[in-house]
């Protein structure tokens, strides 16, 4: 499929949301560029235990085995021979290290606050939907000044199934009293995009760190560099025009 055809398909998918009711965001990599902190914490702690014969994991290893995945799945991928308790103790210690790092150095994805204002001005419902542990998610949301923005924070481990299953996104829509037909998702990982698509919603892929091809293959309706990307604002302006037309037709 050509880029032009992809662009038209993406626009059609997002325009079909009118009237938009809710916007759902992943946290790690979508609200903030936190992956470098996760990568650093994993790399240093794995080195301490002699993982991979003392050879540091690469960013490619991180993207393949860790980024966007639920901690239970990460533990199994990294330590297939360890018992569950030992693996999860390592993961918990890593998360504590991440929180120490994040409390001092965390930056919003460019354009996030511009999008926040657009969402608030339209009175849309909003939720954060993440595979991160709740302490991580709440720390990041607080550090970014978004605690009062999100009406709900849905955590994968608190659902029957985490991403890439649709359960967290379906729970978010239910809590917001919104519909999947009129809700939009922002994600930065293949796992998260698959979850949003499986829940029946168009997903905007934010190319913070993960490869463009993996996000496209996962089913993203639109790919953007960040929230200042002209492609995003054209899609939102077109959506507003459709909404205005629908409103006139109802009068």
GUTI-594506 format. One record per residue (C-alpha): residue number from 1; residue in three letters; x, y, z. Coordinates in Angstrom, 3 decimals. Last residue first. Layout:
% residues N
[NUM; 'ala'; [X; Y; Z]] ...
% end
This chain:
% residues 251
[251; 'unk'; [-30.248; 21.306; 14.127]] [250; 'unk'; [-28.925; 17.755; 13.674]] [249; 'unk'; [-27.377; 18.485; 10.257]] [248; 'unk'; [-25.583; 21.495; 11.686]] [247; 'unk'; [-23.994; 19.317; 14.397]] [246; 'unk'; [-22.900; 16.730; 11.836]] [245; 'unk'; [-21.210; 19.428; 9.753]] [244; 'unk'; [-19.434; 20.822; 12.815]] [243; 'unk'; [-18.227; 17.335; 13.751]] [242; 'unk'; [-16.886; 16.790; 10.235]] [241; 'unk'; [-15.031; 20.110; 10.420]] [240; 'unk'; [-13.614; 19.195; 13.845]] [239; 'unk'; [-12.325; 15.901; 12.440]] [238; 'unk'; [-10.576; 17.756; 9.617]] [237; 'unk'; [-8.895; 19.980; 12.196]] [236; 'unk'; [-7.838; 16.902; 14.194]] [235; 'unk'; [-6.383; 15.175; 11.114]] [234; 'unk'; [-4.543; 18.349; 10.059]] [233; 'unk'; [-3.248; 18.704; 13.607]] [232; 'unk'; [-1.829; 15.195; 13.662]] [231; 'unk'; [-0.163; 15.465; 10.258]] [230; 'unk'; [1.383; 18.816; 11.276]] [229; 'unk'; [3.423; 17.030; 13.993]] [228; 'unk'; [3.513; 19.143; 17.164]] [227; 'unk'; [2.319; 16.177; 19.225]] [226; 'unk'; [5.398; 14.124; 18.341]] [225; 'unk'; [6.865; 12.339; 15.310]] [224; 'unk'; [3.462; 11.132; 14.161]] [223; 'unk'; [2.152; 7.866; 12.701]] [222; 'unk'; [-1.539; 7.481; 11.822]] [221; 'unk'; [-3.917; 4.519; 11.828]] [220; 'unk'; [-1.460; 2.337; 13.740]] [219; 'unk'; [-1.960; -1.360; 12.967]] [218; 'unk'; [0.898; -3.266; 14.594]] [217; 'unk'; [2.693; -3.278; 11.225]] [216; 'unk'; [2.766; 0.520; 11.273]] [215; 'unk'; [4.221; 0.610; 14.773]] [214; 'unk'; [6.828; -2.049; 13.970]] [213; 'unk'; [7.753; -0.260; 10.740]] [212; 'unk'; [8.306; 3.073; 12.495]] [211; 'unk'; [10.819; 1.563; 14.899]] [210; 'unk'; [10.247; 2.378; 18.603]] [209; 'unk'; [11.721; 5.483; 20.198]] [208; 'unk'; [9.275; 8.397; 20.294]] [207; 'unk'; [7.415; 7.560; 17.093]] [206; 'unk'; [3.936; 8.266; 18.457]] [205; 'unk'; [1.440; 5.882; 16.859]] [204; 'unk'; [-2.104; 7.243; 16.622]] [203; 'unk'; [-4.537; 4.408; 17.250]] [202; 'unk'; [-8.008; 3.893; 15.781]] [201; 'unk'; [-10.278; 2.023; 18.209]] [200; 'unk'; [-11.770; -1.465; 18.131]] [199; 'unk'; [-10.345; -2.890; 21.355]] [198; 'unk'; [-8.028; -5.063; 19.261]] [197; 'unk'; [-6.711; -1.875; 17.628]] [196; 'unk'; [-5.985; -0.352; 21.029]] [195; 'unk'; [-4.234; -3.480; 22.276]] [194; 'unk'; [-2.217; -3.911; 19.078]] [193; 'unk'; [-1.074; -0.300; 19.393]] [192; 'unk'; [0.041; -0.929; 22.956]] [191; 'unk'; [2.148; -3.957; 22.058]] [190; 'unk'; [3.635; -2.234; 19.020]] [189; 'unk'; [4.751; 0.657; 21.209]] [188; 'unk'; [4.207; 4.443; 21.169]] [187; 'unk'; [0.482; 4.797; 21.798]] [186; 'unk'; [-2.239; 7.463; 21.476]] [185; 'unk'; [-5.819; 6.154; 21.373]] [184; 'unk'; [-9.000; 7.781; 20.047]] [183; 'unk'; [-12.568; 7.177; 21.216]] [182; 'unk'; [-15.863; 7.593; 19.315]] [181; 'unk'; [-16.611; 4.075; 18.074]] [180; 'unk'; [-15.016; 2.627; 21.225]] [179; 'unk'; [-17.793; 4.241; 23.238]] [178; 'unk'; [-17.635; 6.462; 26.319]] [177; 'unk'; [-18.842; 5.991; 29.881]] [176; 'unk'; [-15.351; 6.937; 31.064]] [175; 'unk'; [-15.100; 3.778; 33.168]] [174; 'unk'; [-16.298; 1.668; 30.224]] [173; 'unk'; [-13.858; 3.256; 27.795]] [172; 'unk'; [-10.995; 2.675; 30.218]] [171; 'unk'; [-11.965; -0.964; 30.823]] [170; 'unk'; [-12.012; -1.589; 27.067]] [169; 'unk'; [-8.558; -0.049; 26.822]] [168; 'unk'; [-7.160; -2.225; 29.602]] [167; 'unk'; [-8.807; -5.412; 28.206]] [166; 'unk'; [-7.628; -5.089; 24.592]] [165; 'unk'; [-4.836; -7.679; 24.854]] [164; 'unk'; [-1.371; -6.413; 23.913]] [163; 'unk'; [-1.647; -5.198; 26.684]] [162; 'unk'; [-2.628; -6.618; 30.069]] [161; 'unk'; [-5.191; -9.353; 30.732]] [160; 'unk'; [-7.772; -9.666; 33.514]] [159; 'unk'; [-7.090; -6.042; 34.398]] [158; 'unk'; [-5.150; -4.714; 37.398]] [157; 'unk'; [-1.835; -5.755; 35.842]] [156; 'unk'; [-2.624; -3.583; 32.818]] [155; 'unk'; [-3.085; -0.375; 34.811]] [154; 'unk'; [-5.937; 2.041; 34.098]] [153; 'unk'; [-5.546; 5.644; 35.276]] [152; 'unk'; [-8.852; 7.539; 35.275]] [151; 'unk'; [-10.039; 11.141; 34.955]] [150; 'unk'; [-6.694; 12.286; 33.628]] [149; 'unk'; [-6.013; 16.026; 33.581]] [148; 'unk'; [-5.803; 16.674; 37.322]] [147; 'unk'; [-2.751; 14.410; 37.725]] [146; 'unk'; [-1.210; 15.777; 34.519]] [145; 'unk'; [1.593; 17.962; 35.870]] [144; 'unk'; [4.298; 15.942; 34.099]] [143; 'unk'; [5.831; 14.876; 37.414]] [142; 'unk'; [2.384; 13.747; 38.591]] [141; 'unk'; [1.716; 11.632; 35.505]] [140; 'unk'; [5.185; 10.087; 35.769]] [139; 'unk'; [4.798; 9.264; 39.475]] [138; 'unk'; [1.263; 7.918; 38.996]] [137; 'unk'; [2.403; 5.620; 36.199]] [136; 'unk'; [5.436; 4.333; 38.086]] [135; 'unk'; [3.482; 3.674; 41.307]] [134; 'unk'; [0.729; 1.969; 39.213]] [133; 'unk'; [3.095; -0.518; 37.590]] [132; 'unk'; [3.529; 0.208; 33.867]] [131; 'unk'; [1.280; -1.620; 31.403]] [130; 'unk'; [-0.572; 1.631; 30.791]] [129; 'unk'; [-3.881; 3.301; 30.023]] [128; 'unk'; [-4.193; 6.978; 30.928]] [127; 'unk'; [-7.709; 8.327; 30.653]] [126; 'unk'; [-9.571; 11.181; 29.010]] [125; 'unk'; [-13.086; 12.525; 28.432]] [124; 'unk'; [-13.353; 15.416; 26.013]] [123; 'unk'; [-14.427; 18.925; 26.991]] [122; 'unk'; [-13.352; 20.410; 23.638]] [121; 'unk'; [-11.166; 23.006; 25.363]] [120; 'unk'; [-9.712; 20.259; 27.557]] [119; 'unk'; [-8.668; 18.149; 24.564]] [118; 'unk'; [-7.169; 21.119; 22.699]] [117; 'unk'; [-5.363; 22.239; 25.875]] [116; 'unk'; [-3.872; 18.755; 26.366]] [115; 'unk'; [-2.768; 18.696; 22.728]] [114; 'unk'; [-0.759; 21.889; 23.246]] [113; 'unk'; [0.540; 20.430; 26.509]] [112; 'unk'; [1.855; 17.347; 24.711]] [111; 'unk'; [3.564; 19.317; 21.921]] [110; 'unk'; [6.991; 17.772; 22.460]] [109; 'unk'; [6.886; 14.595; 24.557]] [108; 'unk'; [7.078; 15.602; 28.220]] [107; 'unk'; [10.422; 15.460; 30.009]] [106; 'unk'; [11.485; 13.387; 33.005]] [105; 'unk'; [14.705; 13.692; 34.952]] [104; 'unk'; [14.763; 13.815; 38.759]] [103; 'unk'; [11.810; 11.690; 39.895]] [102; 'unk'; [12.314; 9.551; 36.800]] [101; 'unk'; [15.718; 8.307; 37.976]] [100; 'unk'; [14.513; 7.261; 41.427]] [99; 'unk'; [11.387; 5.790; 39.847]] [98; 'unk'; [13.503; 3.743; 37.438]] [97; 'unk'; [15.562; 2.325; 40.299]] [96; 'unk'; [12.364; 1.230; 42.072]] [95; 'unk'; [11.189; -0.348; 38.823]] [94; 'unk'; [14.455; -2.294; 38.579]] [93; 'unk'; [13.993; -3.612; 42.107]] [92; 'unk'; [10.476; -4.758; 41.205]] [91; 'unk'; [11.768; -6.480; 38.050]] [90; 'unk'; [14.471; -8.326; 40.010]] [89; 'unk'; [11.920; -9.421; 42.640]] [88; 'unk'; [9.628; -10.490; 39.770]] [87; 'unk'; [12.246; -12.853; 38.401]] [86; 'unk'; [12.980; -14.375; 41.804]] [85; 'unk'; [9.297; -14.943; 42.571]] [84; 'unk'; [8.572; -16.468; 39.166]] [83; 'unk'; [11.298; -19.085; 39.248]] [82; 'unk'; [14.242; -18.416; 36.965]] [81; 'unk'; [14.988; -20.422; 33.823]] [80; 'unk'; [13.125; -18.179; 31.355]] [79; 'unk'; [14.822; -15.089; 32.817]] [78; 'unk'; [14.696; -12.232; 30.325]] [77; 'unk'; [11.582; -13.236; 28.394]] [76; 'unk'; [9.713; -14.583; 31.430]] [75; 'unk'; [10.432; -11.473; 33.480]] [74; 'unk'; [9.422; -9.216; 30.601]] [73; 'unk'; [6.129; -11.096; 30.221]] [72; 'unk'; [5.253; -10.579; 33.896]] [71; 'unk'; [6.358; -6.952; 33.623]] [70; 'unk'; [3.911; -6.204; 30.791]] [69; 'unk'; [5.499; -5.183; 27.511]] [68; 'unk'; [5.845; -1.711; 26.007]] [67; 'unk'; [9.628; -1.934; 25.615]] [66; 'unk'; [11.118; -5.147; 27.025]] [65; 'unk'; [12.218; -7.942; 24.719]] [64; 'unk'; [12.569; -6.407; 21.252]] [63; 'unk'; [13.012; -2.736; 22.161]] [62; 'unk'; [15.501; -3.500; 24.944]] [61; 'unk'; [17.484; -5.912; 22.805]] [60; 'unk'; [17.691; -3.229; 20.077]] [59; 'unk'; [18.834; -0.721; 22.710]] [58; 'unk'; [21.670; -3.117; 23.441]] [57; 'unk'; [22.064; -5.326; 26.493]] [56; 'unk'; [25.446; -5.013; 28.164]] [55; 'unk'; [27.763; -8.069; 27.794]] [54; 'unk'; [28.465; -9.585; 31.207]] [53; 'unk'; [27.938; -13.162; 30.084]] [52; 'unk'; [24.420; -12.263; 28.878]] [51; 'unk'; [23.409; -11.357; 32.443]] [50; 'unk'; [26.312; -11.000; 34.884]] [49; 'unk'; [24.107; -10.038; 37.849]] [48; 'unk'; [25.371; -6.444; 38.033]] [47; 'unk'; [25.254; -6.102; 34.250]] [46; 'unk'; [21.532; -6.861; 34.331]] [45; 'unk'; [21.067; -4.057; 36.856]] [44; 'unk'; [22.951; -1.538; 34.733]] [43; 'unk'; [21.223; -2.401; 31.457]] [42; 'unk'; [17.752; -2.602; 32.974]] [41; 'unk'; [18.042; 0.783; 34.691]] [40; 'unk'; [19.577; 2.456; 31.620]] [39; 'unk'; [16.897; 1.050; 29.314]] [38; 'unk'; [14.101; 2.161; 31.620]] [37; 'unk'; [15.600; 5.657; 31.793]] [36; 'unk'; [16.070; 5.803; 28.013]] [35; 'unk'; [12.450; 4.590; 27.609]] [34; 'unk'; [10.976; 7.498; 29.574]] [33; 'unk'; [10.369; 9.917; 26.705]] [32; 'unk'; [7.159; 11.295; 28.187]] [31; 'unk'; [3.433; 11.179; 27.477]] [30; 'unk'; [3.707; 8.454; 24.848]] [29; 'unk'; [7.042; 6.866; 25.705]] [28; 'unk'; [5.745; 5.463; 28.995]] [27; 'unk'; [2.174; 6.698; 29.579]] [26; 'unk'; [-0.376; 5.265; 27.100]] [25; 'unk'; [-3.051; 7.790; 26.300]] [24; 'unk'; [-6.801; 7.583; 25.762]] [23; 'unk'; [-8.922; 10.336; 24.222]] [22; 'unk'; [-12.692; 10.362; 24.622]] [21; 'unk'; [-15.911; 11.552; 22.999]] [20; 'unk'; [-15.119; 12.424; 19.366]] [19; 'unk'; [-18.232; 13.171; 17.301]] [18; 'unk'; [-16.946; 12.096; 14.887]] [17; 'unk'; [-14.723; 9.023; 15.176]] [16; 'unk'; [-15.059; 8.233; 11.459]] [15; 'unk'; [-12.778; 11.174; 10.720]] [14; 'unk'; [-9.973; 9.217; 12.416]] [13; 'unk'; [-10.352; 6.137; 10.232]] [12; 'unk'; [-10.850; 8.163; 7.036]] [11; 'unk'; [-7.700; 10.176; 7.723]] [10; 'unk'; [-5.707; 6.998; 8.328]] [9; 'unk'; [-7.005; 5.393; 5.127]] [8; 'unk'; [-6.165; 8.531; 3.135]] [7; 'unk'; [-2.632; 8.611; 4.539]] [6; 'unk'; [-2.082; 4.908; 3.892]] [5; 'unk'; [-3.196; 5.388; 0.290]] [4; 'unk'; [-0.727; 8.236; -0.091]] [3; 'unk'; [2.057; 6.213; 1.563]] [2; 'unk'; [1.415; 3.429; -0.951]] [1; 'unk'; [0.000; 0.000; 0.000]] 
% end
